[in-house]
Amino acid sequence: MSTSSAVAWAGADPYATALRSGRGPLFLRRSDGWLLPLEVERWCARADPVDRAVLDRCEGAVLDVGCGPGRLVAELAARGRPVLGIDVSEAAVDHTGRLGGPALRRSVFEPLPGEGRWGTVLLMDGNVGIGGDPGSLLDRVARLLCPGGLLIAETAAVDVDEWSEVQVVDRADGRTDGGGAFPWARLGTPALLRYARGWDPAGQWTAGGRRFVALRTRGHGSGTGPPDGTAVIRAQRTRRPTRDRPAGTAAARAAPDTWAAAGVADGGTVPRAATDAGTADAGAADAGAADA
């Protein structure tokens, strides 16, 4: 996804408004006028039984790509699982923080903490469509995961493989004052498996009318334990979230320590908290170059 595409989604006012209110209606609108309803109420609620069953499958430290309002990040944090959510929407990152989950305002295609060390990456709620190029997205996720790491993706309920330019709208007539169009893809399970060259299938299932696929990167190890290497990172004090600073309450503020304990902070691009107004906040390990 290009920077301009990420800005278009992040700047979509109907999306931010819906997340702040916790309800729709909200749609993705194709250029031909077709509307895909977005499940705002479910996204803004706590993790449901189907979500929790998915999270039971996670291994090691978890990166939730396109975390939205953060129900999955908050659930994993409450379990004590090392976890980080990323989203291009400031409203989504703020909401995740209010639920108690650590999150960064960042695109998956930007440098991220712990590249090559995450045990599990989540692409839930249709986020296999991010950027409109499933092959590129899968390649990027593979670079984020440790050898043998796990991708859990939620696919469309129908067998579809399509790409389109879409806009976020909050009216059934498709009119909006929000951001511009951006590329998005919709994939059913067969389509995702076709794109997943270089991945090993690790399972597929249906629950609550939703469909899921698990894929594993090829390499030694199962991703069940922390990757090698740790970094000493002190917990951050509460601050207003920025693109490089996690949002949230106690669980979120302790996130850098949690990432370090899981080994995902060593050598990755981690949040730096001592950057503004000369404040000597607790610092994160210096980033250096990321893999991407």
C-alpha positions in Angstrom: 0.0 0.0 0.0 1.4 3.4 -0.9 1.7 6.2 1.6 -1.1 8.1 -0.3 -3.4 5.0 0.0 -2.8 4.7 3.7 -3.5 8.4 4.1 -6.8 8.0 2.2 -8.0 5.3 4.6 -6.7 7.0 7.7 -8.3 10.3 6.7 -11.7 8.8 6.0 -13.8 10.8 8.4 -16.8 8.4 8.3 -14.5 5.6 9.6 -13.1 7.7 12.4 -16.6 8.9 13.4 -17.9 5.3 13.4 -15.1 4.1 15.6 -15.6 6.9 18.1 -19.3 6.2 18.3 -19.0 2.4 18.2 -21.6 1.9 15.5 -22.4 2.2 11.8 -23.6 2.3 9.2 -20.3 2.1 7.4 -19.4 0.7 4.0 -16.6 0.1 1.5 -17.9 1.5 -1.8 -16.5 0.3 -5.1 -16.4 2.7 -8.1 -19.3 0.8 -9.7 -21.5 1.6 -6.6 -21.4 -1.8 -4.9 -21.3 -1.6 -1.1 -19.6 -3.9 1.4 -21.1 -3.4 4.9 -18.5 -3.1 7.6 -19.2 -4.6 11.0 -18.4 -1.6 13.2 -20.4 -2.8 16.2 -18.6 -6.1 16.3 -15.2 -4.5 15.8 -15.7 -2.0 18.6 -17.0 -4.7 21.0 -14.9 -7.1 23.1 -13.6 -10.2 21.4 -16.4 -12.7 20.9 -16.2 -16.5 21.2 -15.1 -16.9 17.5 -12.4 -14.3 18.0 -11.2 -16.0 21.2 -11.0 -19.4 19.5 -8.8 -17.8 16.8 -6.5 -16.2 19.4 -6.1 -19.6 21.2 -4.2 -20.7 18.1 -1.7 -17.8 18.3 2.0 -18.6 19.0 4.7 -16.4 20.5 4.5 -12.7 20.1 1.5 -11.5 18.0 1.3 -8.6 15.5 -2.3 -7.6 14.6 -2.1 -5.9 11.2 -4.9 -3.5 10.7 -6.0 -3.9 14.3 -8.9 -1.4 14.0 -10.4 -0.5 17.3 -8.4 -3.1 19.1 -10.6 -5.9 20.4 -8.1 -8.6 19.6 -5.1 -6.7 20.8 -6.8 -6.0 24.1 -7.9 -9.6 24.6 -4.3 -10.9 24.0 -2.9 -8.2 26.3 -5.3 -9.3 29.0 -4.1 -12.9 28.6 -0.5 -11.7 29.1 0.5 -12.5 25.5 3.1 -10.2 23.9 1.1 -8.3 21.3 1.2 -5.2 19.2 -1.5 -3.7 17.0 -0.8 -1.5 14.0 -3.3 0.6 12.1 -3.1 3.7 9.8 -6.1 5.3 11.6 -5.4 7.5 14.6 -9.0 6.8 15.8 -8.3 3.1 15.7 -5.1 3.4 17.6 -6.8 5.6 20.2 -9.6 3.1 20.7 -7.2 0.2 21.0 -5.4 2.1 23.8 -8.6 2.8 25.6 -9.3 -1.0 25.7 -5.9 -1.5 27.2 -4.0 -2.7 24.1 -0.6 -1.4 22.8 -0.8 0.0 19.2 1.2 2.1 16.8 -0.1 4.2 14.0 1.8 2.6 11.2 1.3 0.9 7.9 2.3 -2.7 7.5 4.6 -1.6 4.7 6.5 0.8 6.9 9.4 -0.3 9.2 8.0 -2.1 12.3 9.3 -3.4 15.6 10.7 -6.9 15.7 10.8 -7.6 12.0 11.6 -11.3 11.5 10.8 -12.1 15.1 7.0 -12.2 15.4 5.5 -15.7 16.2 2.1 -14.9 14.7 0.7 -12.2 12.4 -3.1 -11.7 12.3 -5.0 -10.4 9.2 -8.5 -10.4 10.5 -11.8 -8.8 9.4 -10.9 -8.8 5.7 -7.4 -7.3 6.1 -6.0 -9.8 3.6 -7.3 -7.0 1.3 -4.8 -4.3 2.5 -3.1 -2.6 -0.4 -5.1 -4.5 -3.1 -2.1 -6.7 -3.8 -2.3 -10.0 -1.9 1.0 -11.3 -3.2 2.9 -8.2 -1.9 1.1 -8.3 1.4 1.9 -12.0 2.0 5.6 -11.3 1.1 5.7 -8.5 3.6 4.1 -10.6 6.3 6.6 -13.4 5.7 9.4 -10.9 6.4 7.8 -9.9 9.7 7.4 -13.5 10.9 10.1 -15.7 12.5 11.1 -18.9 10.6 8.2 -21.3 11.0 6.0 -18.4 12.1 2.2 -18.4 11.8 -0.2 -16.2 9.7 -3.9 -16.4 10.6 -6.1 -14.7 8.0 -9.8 -14.2 7.8 -11.1 -14.7 4.3 -14.4 -13.8 2.5 -17.3 -16.1 3.1 -17.6 -16.6 -0.7 -15.0 -17.8 -3.2 -13.9 -14.4 -4.6 -10.7 -12.9 -5.9 -11.1 -9.3 -6.8 -9.3 -6.0 -6.6 -10.9 -2.5 -6.8 -10.6 1.1 -5.7 -12.8 1.7 -2.8 -13.9 4.6 -0.5 -15.2 4.5 3.0 -18.8 5.8 3.1 -21.4 6.1 5.8 -24.5 6.3 3.6 -26.2 3.7 1.5 -26.4 6.1 -1.4 -22.5 6.1 -1.4 -22.0 9.8 -0.9 -19.3 10.8 1.5 -17.2 13.7 2.6 -14.4 11.4 3.7 -11.0 10.5 2.2 -10.2 9.5 -1.3 -10.2 6.1 -3.0 -7.6 3.4 -2.1 -6.9 -0.1 -3.4 -8.5 -3.0 -1.7 -8.9 -6.8 -2.4 -11.4 -9.4 -1.4 -10.2 -13.0 -1.2 -12.0 -16.2 -0.5 -10.0 -19.1 0.9 -9.2 -20.8 -2.5 -7.8 -17.4 -3.8 -5.7 -16.8 -0.7 -4.2 -20.3 -1.0 -3.3 -19.6 -4.7 -1.4 -16.5 -3.7 0.4 -18.3 -0.8 3.3 -19.7 -2.8 6.2 -20.3 -0.5 3.9 -20.9 2.5 2.9 -24.2 4.1 -0.9 -24.6 4.8 -1.5 -25.0 8.5 -5.3 -25.3 8.6 -8.6 -23.8 7.5 -11.9 -23.6 9.3 -15.3 -22.0 9.5 -16.9 -20.6 12.7 -19.8 -18.3 13.3 -20.3 -17.8 9.6 -16.7 -16.6 9.3 -13.8 -18.3 7.4 -10.2 -18.6 8.4 -6.9 -19.9 7.0 -3.6 -20.6 8.8 -0.4 -20.5 6.9 3.2 -21.1 8.1 6.4 -19.7 6.8 8.9 -22.3 5.7 11.8 -22.8 8.0 12.8 -24.5 11.1 10.9 -24.1 14.4 7.2 -23.8 15.2 7.2 -20.2 16.4 5.9 -21.3 19.8 8.8 -19.9 21.8 10.4 -16.4 21.9 12.9 -15.7 19.2 16.5 -15.5 20.2 17.7 -12.1 21.5 16.3 -9.6 23.9 16.6 -5.9 24.5 16.5 -4.0 27.7 13.6 -1.5 27.2 12.0 0.4 30.0 8.2 0.9 30.2 6.8 4.1 28.9 4.8 6.6 30.9 1.4 7.7 29.7 1.7 10.0 26.7 -0.6 11.1 23.9 -0.1 8.5 21.1 1.8 9.4 18.0 2.9 7.5 14.9 5.8 6.1 16.9 4.4 5.8 20.4 2.1 3.1 21.7 -1.3 4.2 23.1 -3.1 2.7 26.0 -3.3 2.0 29.7 -1.0 -0.1 31.9 -0.9 -3.0 29.5 0.0 -0.7 26.6 2.6 1.2 28.6 4.3 -2.0 29.6 4.4 -3.1 25.9 8.1 -2.4 25.2 9.1 -4.6 28.2 6.8 -7.3 26.9 8.2 -7.1 23.4 11.7 -7.3 24.8 10.8 -10.4 26.9 9.5 -12.0 23.7 12.6 -11.1 21.8 10.8 -9.0 19.2 12.5 -5.7 20.1 16.1 -6.7 19.4 17.2 -5.2 16.1 13.7 -4.0 15.0 12.3 -0.5 14.8 10.8 0.0 18.2 8.9 3.1 19.5 11.1 5.9 20.8 9.5 7.7 23.7 12.1 10.4 24.5 11.8 12.6 21.5 9.6 15.6 22.3 10.0 18.6 24.5 13.2 17.3 25.9 11.3 14.9 28.2 13.4 12.1 29.5 10.7 9.5 29.0 11.6 5.9 29.2 13.5 5.2 26.0 13.1 2.3 23.6 16.0 0.6 22.0 17.3 2.5 19.0 15.9 1.2 15.9 18.5 0.9 13.2 17.5 -0.3 9.8 14.4 -2.5 9.4 14.2 -5.4 7.0 11.8 -3.8 4.7 
